[in-house]
Amino acid sequence: MFVYELILIIILVKICFKLTNGICKSNASLVGKTALVTGGNSGIGYHTALGLASRGCRVIIASRSCSVDVKNNIIQHTNNPNVVIKNFDLGSLASIRRFAQQLNEEEEKIDILINNSGSGGFGNKFTEDGLHLGMQVNHFGPFLLTHLLIGLLKKSGSASIIFVSSYLSFFNNLSLENLNNPYCSEDESLISGTCDAMTYCNSKVCNIIMANEFAERLSKFGIDVNSLNPGNVRTPIFLIFLQQHCLQYLIKPFYDTFGFFLKTPFEGAQTTLHLAISNKLKGTTGKHYWDCVQFPIIPSIIKDKQICSKIWTKSQELVRLARKEEI
């Protein structure tokens, strides 16, 4: 009997999870609008791009490696030929600048910027820019890219910027001192995963901080900026972290079992789509969302306006933002 009861409990929990998943219900047309989705080649980003394209949006998918197959799949499923793929590397400030320059030369405007790219499992690796790789990909890179595209976003007249964060932002230990210096030993990074996990948490709270800071600075231009938690989603980043920090023979059974309770990438993309599409949210800025509803609780560090302002200023310094590029 115990086995049957366990199966019933598992099914009920799964149903509960499914019923509480937020779903983007807006059918607003996006014809005539252009959206940029970073990391749109797979996972949440791919389904975000797919959802935007299905509503007639012109979608630019940007990632480190995006194949023509991704573009063709979206066109095939949406009958929308206005899908563009671009390759750039958030782990290189030079690559980000080249990419932004190209967009500024080729595009008339950007209506929706979705900073979706994110990854983990980098250990104590630093980039050629002297930035921690995890922090650069998840925070410094999107921070710089957003600055460099402000001109195109202003031309929209009603643009929105979305930062995809995580509930793990609540477990951060972020400070001005460890913004670019996790100060973890190599053993901690490679064996326990403590350093990687905390760096990821810190990068994700930075996403919320930056969204709020951008919101304050850009409200006068009619640009809405919000952040979100997509939830526990079964994407490659979760498996990559397990592969690097868990016993190999435990990975597949754990992933297959626990993965049953995770959201699908389609479900994980719903809150992003809600923020990007819903006309009811026009004018809503500086807010944080879970499952398509505004979440009333934020990580405690975000309540400290002084430290958030210092993290913004330090980030400007670390990405070597020119004075004329500042907002």
C-alpha positions in Angstrom: 0.0 0.0 0.0 2.9 2.4 0.8 4.0 2.4 -2.9 0.5 3.3 -4.1 0.2 6.1 -1.5 3.6 7.4 -2.5 2.6 7.5 -6.1 -0.6 9.3 -5.2 1.3 11.9 -3.2 3.7 12.5 -6.1 0.9 12.9 -8.5 -1.0 15.3 -6.2 2.2 17.4 -5.7 2.7 17.5 -9.5 -0.9 18.6 -10.0 -0.5 21.3 -7.4 2.6 22.6 -9.1 0.9 22.6 -12.4 -2.1 24.5 -11.1 0.0 27.2 -9.5 2.1 27.8 -12.7 1.5 31.3 -14.1 0.3 31.4 -17.7 0.6 34.4 -20.0 -3.0 35.0 -21.2 -2.5 38.1 -23.2 -3.3 37.8 -26.9 -2.0 41.3 -27.7 -0.5 41.6 -31.2 3.2 42.4 -31.4 3.2 43.1 -35.2 5.6 46.0 -35.9 7.6 45.5 -32.7 11.1 44.2 -32.4 12.4 42.2 -29.4 15.9 41.1 -28.5 16.2 37.9 -26.5 19.6 37.0 -25.2 20.1 33.2 -24.8 17.1 32.6 -27.0 18.7 29.5 -28.6 17.5 27.1 -25.9 15.5 26.6 -22.8 13.4 29.5 -21.4 14.9 31.9 -24.0 13.8 29.7 -26.9 10.3 29.5 -25.7 10.2 33.2 -25.0 11.3 33.9 -28.6 8.8 31.4 -29.8 6.0 33.0 -27.9 6.9 36.5 -29.1 7.2 35.4 -32.7 3.8 33.7 -32.5 2.3 37.1 -31.8 3.9 38.6 -34.9 6.9 40.2 -33.2 10.2 40.6 -35.1 12.6 38.6 -32.9 16.4 38.9 -32.6 17.9 35.9 -30.9 21.4 36.5 -29.5 23.6 34.0 -27.9 27.1 32.6 -27.9 26.2 29.9 -30.4 22.8 30.1 -32.2 22.3 27.9 -35.2 20.1 28.4 -38.2 18.0 25.4 -37.1 16.7 27.5 -34.1 15.6 30.2 -36.5 14.0 27.7 -38.9 12.2 25.9 -36.1 10.6 29.1 -34.8 9.6 30.2 -38.3 8.1 26.8 -39.0 6.0 26.8 -35.8 4.8 30.4 -36.0 4.8 31.2 -39.8 6.6 34.4 -38.8 9.7 34.9 -41.1 10.9 37.9 -39.1 13.4 35.9 -36.9 17.0 36.9 -36.8 19.9 35.1 -35.1 23.0 36.9 -33.9 26.1 35.5 -32.1 27.9 37.3 -29.4 29.6 36.4 -26.1 28.5 37.9 -22.8 31.9 36.8 -21.4 33.7 39.4 -23.5 33.1 43.1 -23.1 34.6 43.7 -26.6 32.1 41.2 -28.1 29.2 42.9 -26.3 30.3 46.3 -27.7 30.7 45.0 -31.2 27.2 43.4 -31.0 25.6 46.6 -29.7 27.3 48.7 -32.3 26.0 46.4 -35.0 22.4 46.6 -33.7 22.7 50.4 -33.4 23.7 50.6 -37.1 21.2 48.1 -38.4 18.0 48.5 -36.2 15.6 51.4 -36.2 14.4 50.6 -32.7 14.1 47.9 -30.0 10.7 47.6 -28.3 11.5 44.8 -25.9 14.9 43.8 -24.4 14.9 40.5 -22.6 18.1 39.8 -20.6 17.5 36.1 -20.4 21.0 34.6 -20.7 22.4 33.0 -17.6 24.7 30.2 -16.6 26.7 28.7 -13.8 29.4 26.2 -12.9 32.3 28.4 -13.8 34.4 27.9 -10.6 36.9 30.6 -10.0 37.4 31.5 -13.7 37.9 35.1 -14.7 37.6 36.6 -18.2 40.1 38.6 -20.2 38.3 41.7 -18.8 39.3 40.8 -15.3 35.8 39.9 -14.3 34.5 36.7 -12.7 33.0 34.7 -15.6 29.8 33.8 -13.8 29.2 37.4 -12.7 30.1 38.7 -16.2 27.7 36.4 -18.0 24.8 36.8 -15.6 25.3 40.4 -14.5 28.1 42.6 -15.9 27.4 41.6 -19.5 23.6 42.3 -19.5 24.3 45.5 -17.5 26.7 46.8 -20.2 24.5 45.6 -23.1 21.4 47.4 -21.7 23.4 50.7 -21.4 24.6 50.4 -25.0 21.1 49.8 -26.4 19.3 52.7 -24.5 19.3 54.8 -27.7 17.3 52.1 -29.6 15.0 51.6 -26.7 14.2 55.3 -26.5 13.2 55.3 -30.2 10.5 52.8 -29.4 8.4 55.3 -27.4 7.1 52.5 -25.2 9.9 50.1 -24.7 10.3 47.5 -21.9 13.3 45.8 -20.4 13.1 42.5 -18.6 15.7 40.9 -16.4 15.3 37.2 -15.8 16.4 36.6 -12.2 15.8 33.6 -9.9 14.4 32.8 -6.5 18.0 31.9 -5.5 18.5 35.7 -5.3 17.1 35.4 -1.8 20.1 33.3 -0.7 22.8 35.9 -1.7 25.6 37.2 0.4 26.3 40.1 -2.0 28.5 42.9 -0.9 30.5 45.6 -2.6 33.7 43.6 -1.7 32.6 40.3 -3.3 30.8 41.8 -6.3 33.7 40.6 -8.5 35.6 38.6 -6.0 33.8 35.4 -4.7 36.9 34.7 -2.5 36.3 31.0 -2.5 39.0 28.4 -2.5 39.5 26.2 -5.6 38.5 23.2 -3.4 35.2 24.8 -2.5 34.5 25.7 -6.1 35.2 22.3 -7.6 34.1 19.9 -4.9 31.3 21.4 -2.8 30.0 23.9 -5.3 29.6 26.4 -2.6 31.4 29.1 -4.5 29.5 28.5 -7.7 26.1 28.5 -6.0 26.8 31.7 -4.0 28.1 33.5 -7.1 25.0 32.5 -9.0 22.8 33.7 -6.2 24.7 37.0 -6.1 24.4 37.5 -9.8 20.7 36.9 -9.7 20.1 39.5 -7.0 22.2 41.9 -9.1 19.6 41.3 -11.9 16.9 42.6 -9.6 19.0 45.5 -8.3 19.9 46.6 -11.8 16.3 46.3 -13.0 15.1 48.6 -10.2 18.0 51.1 -10.8 17.3 51.2 -14.5 13.6 51.6 -13.8 14.3 54.8 -11.8 16.6 56.2 -14.4 14.5 55.4 -17.5 11.0 56.1 -16.3 11.2 59.7 -17.7 11.7 58.1 -21.2 8.6 55.9 -20.9 10.7 52.7 -20.6 9.5 50.1 -18.2 12.0 47.8 -16.5 11.0 44.8 -14.4 12.5 41.5 -13.2 11.2 38.0 -12.6 11.7 34.6 -11.2 10.9 31.9 -13.8 10.7 29.2 -11.1 12.4 25.8 -11.0 12.8 25.0 -14.7 14.2 21.8 -16.2 16.9 23.4 -18.4 20.5 22.5 -19.2 21.9 24.9 -16.6 20.5 22.8 -13.8 22.1 19.6 -15.2 25.4 21.3 -15.9 25.7 22.4 -12.2 24.9 18.8 -11.1 27.5 17.3 -13.4 30.2 19.6 -12.0 29.4 19.3 -8.4 27.8 15.9 -7.7 28.8 12.3 -7.9 28.4 11.3 -11.6 26.5 8.1 -10.9 23.9 10.0 -8.9 23.2 12.6 -11.5 20.8 10.9 -13.9 18.6 9.2 -11.2 18.4 12.4 -9.2 17.7 14.6 -12.3 15.1 12.2 -13.7 13.3 12.0 -10.3 13.5 15.6 -9.2 13.0 16.8 -12.8 9.5 15.5 -12.7 8.6 18.3 -10.4 10.3 21.1 -12.4 8.6 23.4 -14.8 9.1 22.8 -18.5 10.9 25.6 -20.4 7.5 26.5 -21.9 6.1 27.1 -18.4 9.3 28.8 -17.3 8.9 31.4 -20.1 5.4 32.4 -19.2 6.2 35.2 -16.7 8.7 36.7 -19.2 6.1 36.7 -21.9 3.5 38.2 -19.5 5.8 41.1 -18.8 6.7 41.5 -22.5 3.2 41.3 -23.9 0.5 42.3 -21.5 -0.9 45.8 -22.2 -2.2 45.9 -18.7 1.3 46.3 -17.4 2.1 49.4 -19.4 3.6 51.9 -17.0 4.5 49.2 -14.4 8.1 49.5 -13.7 10.6 48.5 -10.9 8.6 45.5 -9.9 9.5 41.8 -9.4 7.2 39.0 -10.7 6.6 35.3 -10.0 4.2 33.2 -11.9 2.8 36.2 -13.8 1.9 38.1 -10.6 3.8 40.8 -8.7 5.7 39.2 -5.9 5.5 41.2 -2.7 8.8 40.1 -1.1 12.2 41.1 -2.3 15.7 40.1 -1.0 16.6 42.3 2.0 19.7 43.9 0.3 17.4 45.6 -2.3 15.8 47.6 0.5 19.2 49.2 1.2 19.2 52.0 -1.5 22.7 53.1 -0.5 24.3 49.7 -1.2 22.3 49.2 -4.4 23.5 52.6 -5.7 27.1 51.7 -4.8 26.8 48.3 -6.6 25.5 50.2 -9.7 28.4 52.6 -9.6 30.9 49.8 -9.1 29.4 47.9 -12.0 29.8 50.9 -14.2 33.5 51.1 -13.2 34.1 47.3 -13.8 32.5 47.3 -17.3 34.5 50.5 -18.1 31.4 52.4 -19.1 32.3 55.7 -20.7 30.8 58.9 -19.2 28.8 59.6 -22.3 27.3 56.1 -22.0 26.0 56.6 -18.5 22.3 57.3 -18.0 
